[in-house]
Amino acid sequence: MKLTNLKGLTAVMVACATLTAPLMASAVELKYSSAAPANSPWAKMIQVLVDGTAAKTNGEVVIKTFLSNQLGDEATVIQQVARGRVDMGGFSLTAVALVVPELALLSAPFLWDNDEQMACALDQHLVADFQPYFDAHGLVNMGWGEAGYQTVFSQTAITKVSDLADLKIRVAPAKASVLAFKSVDANGIVLPSSDLNASLQTGLITAAEINITFGVLTGVGQQAPIVTKTNHIYLPSLSVMSKKTFSELTKEQQEALMSSSMPPAAQRATLRGVEGALTKKLLAAGGKVIEMDAGERDKLKEKMVATTPDLIKEIGGDAPAAWDLIQKAKAACAG
């Protein structure tokens, strides 16, 4: 090859590199944290967000996922998201309420009259009504997801409210859960979900408050194979983003992010399908599922609902006003 041709080729390569460098530099990488195991339905729904965002931004925004608490437990990472040190993540309501305390009201026992009312209130009213609370703490709510109803996994059958008395039960680290199990005289022990299996193995607890999907997927059902479907608390999950990170994106990128998640209704349908399949798996492995009879369930509801005024008082701050927003949303969705 002649020297002049080599010089020409070099010039072309330099020119191409100069043109493509700004395009490569414009790509934004966002860290997304989640406690979800890699094989879970939540991980698959996160991937929908990842793929949708990449497609809608033509690769300008890339979301890198860190599952199974790789960046730290939920309580730690949600604080980092609020400070802008982690860009975004999928969290339980319990975790986000550590930063946005008014959210804890959504875990009030037996809050919703039915699933239709719940979905209507969250999706059509509270996603907008509660955004000022997120703004005040440096977060953007990208939308509700689904964690499901809290149940009781135990080593002995629980069919009556009195069976909960003195029960060594793991209680979620949330004000509503602590108050609810105190109302039925349970020996509630607050533990993160990551400590459940070890605590069951050592005998620290003999039961756990947790949703069916997470309980079966993480092996809790192998050590506490009897599930009582108390369904005492409904827990939505949330995808939230650092307000600082969000504000640094273009309007088009923001819109792409906010529209790329699986819709809440589809997430709920997916999780309930998975829950049904995992319930069958639990039963096939020798587990048992118990439904309290109507009379006992009414007793449970009466005792736990009576703790709601204490929940509002413990949250403090703007909790009364936030509670009013929830009641208005419930009324609007009553039909």
C-alpha positions in Angstrom: 0.0 0.0 0.0 1.3 3.5 -0.9 2.2 5.9 1.9 -0.2 8.4 0.6 -3.0 5.9 0.9 -2.0 5.1 4.5 -2.1 8.8 5.3 -5.6 9.0 3.8 -6.8 6.0 5.7 -5.5 7.4 8.9 -7.2 10.7 8.3 -10.5 8.9 7.7 -10.2 6.9 10.9 -9.4 10.0 12.9 -12.3 11.8 11.4 -14.7 8.9 12.3 -13.4 8.7 15.8 -13.9 12.4 16.2 -17.5 12.1 15.0 -18.5 9.1 17.1 -16.8 10.2 20.3 -19.6 12.7 21.3 -22.2 10.1 20.6 -20.5 7.6 22.8 -20.0 10.2 25.5 -23.7 11.1 25.5 -24.8 7.7 26.7 -26.0 7.8 30.3 -25.6 4.8 32.6 -27.9 4.5 35.5 -27.5 2.1 38.5 -30.7 0.3 39.5 -30.7 -1.5 42.8 -33.2 -4.2 43.9 -33.5 -6.9 46.6 -35.2 -9.1 44.0 -33.5 -12.4 43.3 -32.3 -12.9 39.7 -34.9 -15.7 39.2 -37.8 -13.7 40.5 -40.7 -12.2 38.6 -39.6 -8.8 39.9 -36.2 -9.2 38.1 -38.1 -9.9 34.8 -40.2 -6.8 35.2 -37.1 -4.7 35.9 -35.7 -6.0 32.6 -38.8 -4.6 30.8 -37.8 -1.2 32.1 -34.2 -1.7 31.1 -35.1 -2.9 27.5 -37.8 -0.3 27.1 -35.6 2.6 28.1 -32.8 1.5 25.9 -35.1 1.2 22.9 -36.9 4.5 23.4 -33.7 6.5 23.9 -31.8 4.7 21.1 -29.3 3.6 23.6 -28.7 7.0 25.1 -29.8 5.8 28.5 -28.5 2.4 29.8 -29.8 1.0 33.0 -27.4 -1.4 34.8 -29.1 -3.6 37.3 -27.8 -4.8 40.7 -30.1 -7.5 42.0 -30.1 -9.5 45.3 -29.0 -6.5 47.4 -25.6 -6.3 45.6 -25.4 -2.6 46.5 -26.6 -3.1 50.0 -29.9 -3.8 51.9 -33.0 -1.8 51.0 -32.8 0.5 54.1 -29.3 1.6 53.1 -29.8 1.9 49.4 -33.0 4.0 49.5 -31.1 6.6 51.5 -28.4 6.6 48.8 -31.0 7.1 46.1 -32.4 10.1 48.0 -29.0 11.6 48.1 -28.2 10.9 44.5 -25.4 8.4 45.1 -27.4 5.5 43.5 -29.6 6.5 40.6 -32.7 4.4 41.0 -34.1 1.2 42.3 -37.1 -1.1 43.0 -38.1 -1.1 46.7 -40.7 -2.4 49.1 -43.1 0.2 50.5 -41.5 -0.5 53.9 -38.1 0.7 52.6 -39.3 3.8 50.8 -41.3 4.8 53.9 -38.0 5.2 55.8 -37.4 8.2 53.6 -41.0 9.3 52.8 -42.7 8.6 56.1 -46.2 9.3 54.8 -46.0 6.2 52.6 -46.2 4.1 55.7 -49.9 4.9 55.8 -50.4 2.7 52.8 -49.5 -0.3 54.9 -52.3 0.3 57.4 -53.9 -3.1 58.1 -57.0 -4.0 56.1 -56.8 -0.6 54.3 -58.6 -1.5 51.1 -62.2 -2.8 50.7 -61.1 -4.8 47.6 -58.4 -5.1 45.0 -60.3 -2.9 42.5 -60.5 -0.1 44.9 -56.8 -0.4 45.8 -55.7 -0.3 42.1 -58.0 2.6 41.3 -56.8 4.6 44.3 -53.1 4.0 43.8 -53.0 4.4 40.0 -55.6 7.1 39.4 -55.2 9.3 42.5 -52.3 8.6 44.9 -49.5 8.4 42.3 -50.1 12.1 41.7 -51.3 13.1 45.2 -48.3 11.7 46.9 -45.7 13.0 44.5 -45.1 16.2 46.7 -44.0 13.9 49.5 -41.5 12.3 47.2 -40.3 15.7 46.0 -39.7 16.8 49.5 -37.2 14.0 50.0 -35.4 14.0 46.8 -37.2 11.2 45.0 -39.3 10.6 41.9 -42.0 7.9 42.1 -41.8 6.1 38.7 -44.9 4.1 39.5 -46.3 1.4 41.7 -45.4 -2.2 41.4 -46.7 -5.3 43.2 -45.4 -7.1 46.3 -48.7 -8.7 47.3 -50.4 -9.3 50.6 -48.6 -10.1 53.8 -49.3 -13.6 55.1 -47.9 -15.7 58.0 -45.5 -18.6 57.3 -45.3 -20.8 60.4 -44.2 -24.1 61.7 -47.5 -24.8 63.5 -51.0 -24.2 62.2 -52.6 -20.8 62.9 -56.4 -21.0 62.5 -57.5 -18.6 65.3 -56.4 -15.1 66.4 -55.5 -16.6 69.8 -52.9 -18.8 68.0 -50.9 -15.7 67.4 -50.5 -14.9 71.1 -46.9 -15.3 72.2 -45.9 -16.6 68.7 -42.3 -15.8 68.0 -42.9 -14.2 64.6 -40.7 -12.1 62.4 -42.4 -8.8 61.9 -41.5 -6.5 59.0 -39.5 -3.4 60.0 -42.5 -1.2 59.6 -44.6 0.7 62.1 -47.9 -0.8 60.8 -46.6 -4.4 61.2 -45.2 -3.8 64.6 -48.5 -2.3 65.9 -50.6 -4.9 64.1 -48.9 -7.9 65.8 -48.7 -6.1 69.1 -52.5 -5.9 69.0 -52.9 -9.7 68.9 -50.3 -10.2 71.7 -47.7 -11.9 69.3 -44.1 -12.0 70.3 -43.1 -9.8 67.3 -39.4 -9.7 66.4 -38.4 -7.1 63.8 -36.1 -8.5 61.2 -35.1 -7.7 57.6 -36.1 -10.3 55.1 -32.5 -11.3 54.6 -32.4 -12.7 58.1 -35.4 -14.9 57.9 -33.9 -18.3 57.0 -31.1 -18.0 59.6 -33.5 -16.9 62.3 -35.8 -19.9 61.6 -32.9 -22.3 61.7 -31.7 -21.0 65.1 -35.2 -20.9 66.6 -35.1 -17.2 67.1 -38.5 -17.2 65.3 -41.0 -19.9 64.4 -43.1 -17.8 62.1 -42.7 -14.9 59.7 -44.8 -12.2 58.2 -44.1 -12.1 54.5 -45.8 -12.4 51.1 -46.2 -15.8 49.5 -44.0 -15.1 46.4 -41.0 -14.0 48.4 -41.5 -16.6 51.1 -41.4 -19.5 48.6 -38.7 -18.2 46.3 -36.3 -17.5 49.2 -36.9 -20.9 50.9 -38.8 -19.7 54.0 -41.6 -22.1 53.0 -39.2 -25.0 53.5 -38.6 -24.2 57.2 -42.0 -22.7 57.9 -44.3 -24.6 55.5 -47.7 -23.6 56.8 -49.1 -20.4 55.3 -52.1 -18.7 56.9 -53.5 -16.3 54.4 -54.2 -13.4 56.8 -53.7 -10.9 54.0 -53.7 -8.3 56.7 -51.5 -5.8 54.9 -51.3 -5.1 51.2 -47.8 -3.9 50.1 -47.2 -2.2 46.7 -43.7 -2.0 45.6 -42.2 1.1 44.0 -39.6 2.1 41.4 -38.1 5.3 42.5 -35.4 7.5 41.1 -33.1 10.2 42.5 -34.6 13.5 41.8 -31.1 14.9 41.2 -30.4 12.2 38.6 -33.8 12.7 37.0 -33.3 16.4 36.7 -30.1 15.9 34.8 -31.8 14.0 32.0 -33.4 15.6 29.0 -37.1 15.8 28.8 -37.2 13.1 26.2 -35.1 10.8 28.3 -37.3 11.5 31.4 -40.4 10.6 29.3 -38.8 7.4 28.1 -38.0 6.3 31.6 -41.4 7.1 33.0 -43.1 5.2 30.2 -41.0 2.1 30.0 -42.0 0.1 33.0 -44.6 -2.7 32.8 -48.0 -1.0 33.7 -49.1 -1.6 37.3 -52.1 -3.6 36.2 -49.9 -6.0 34.3 -47.4 -6.2 37.2 -50.2 -7.2 39.5 -51.6 -9.8 37.1 -48.1 -11.2 36.6 -47.3 -11.5 40.3 -50.6 -13.1 41.2 -50.1 -15.7 38.5 -46.6 -16.4 39.9 -48.1 -16.5 43.4 -50.6 -19.1 42.3 -47.9 -21.2 40.8 -45.6 -21.0 43.8 -48.5 -21.8 46.1 -49.0 -25.1 44.2 -45.2 -25.7 44.5 -45.5 -25.2 48.3 -48.4 -27.6 48.5 -46.6 -30.2 46.3 -43.6 -30.1 48.7 -45.9 -30.9 51.6 -46.8 -27.4 52.7 -50.2 -26.3 53.8 -52.3 -23.2 53.1 -54.9 -22.1 55.7 -57.8 -19.7 55.3 -59.1 -18.3 58.5 -62.9 -18.7 58.9 -65.0 -15.5 58.6 -65.5 -15.1 62.3 -61.8 -15.3 63.2 -60.8 -13.1 60.3 -63.3 -10.4 61.5 -61.6 -10.6 65.0 -58.2 -10.2 63.4 -59.4 -7.2 61.3 -61.0 -5.5 64.3 -57.9 -5.8 66.5 -55.5 -4.7 63.8 -57.5 -1.8 62.3 -57.8 -0.4 65.8 -54.1 0.4 65.6 -54.5 2.9 62.7 -54.8 6.0 64.9 -51.6 5.0 66.6 -49.9 4.5 63.2 -50.9 8.0 62.1 -49.7 9.5 65.5 -46.3 7.6 65.3 -45.7 8.8 61.7 -46.4 12.4 62.7 -45.7 15.4 60.5 -48.1 15.5 57.6 -49.6 12.1 58.2 -53.1 13.3 59.0 -53.3 15.2 55.7 -51.9 12.2 53.8 -54.4 10.0 55.5 -57.2 12.3 54.2 -55.8 11.9 50.7 -56.0 8.1 51.0 -59.6 8.3 52.3 -60.6 10.6 49.4 -59.0 8.2 46.9 -60.9 5.3 48.5 -64.2 7.2 48.3 -63.6 8.1 44.7 -62.9 4.5 43.9 -65.7 3.0 46.0 -68.0 2.3 43.0 
